[in-house]
Amino acid sequence: MLKKYSAEQFNLSEAEYDAYLRSRLAQEADDLMMNKMNKEIAESIEKGEKINAQKTVLKLFKMGIDLDKISQATDLTRPEIEALIKEEKNPT
């Protein structure tokens, strides 16, 4: 956040100080945008990992692997696995 300063404190002309403030505001806007983009990227990665885990669950289940072992392999709970299997059998 920009602190309240004056042109005199930096020994700048009004035009120089204005340019400085605009530059700082632009940098803060860029920082906010990067934070938003990083958050969106992290959410996309998390979503992709979840989809991959769901596909793995179904493949392992079709191979006859025990649900507890699938849970260990995917870090999903047994109820989550059962819900995925149920959804696969009865898509909405």
Secondary structure, 3 states (H helix, E strand, C coil): CCCCCCHHHHCCCHHHHHHHHHHHHHHHHHHHHHHHHHHHHHHHHHHHHHHHHHHHHHHHHHCCCCHHHHHHHHCCCHHHHHHHHHHHHCCC
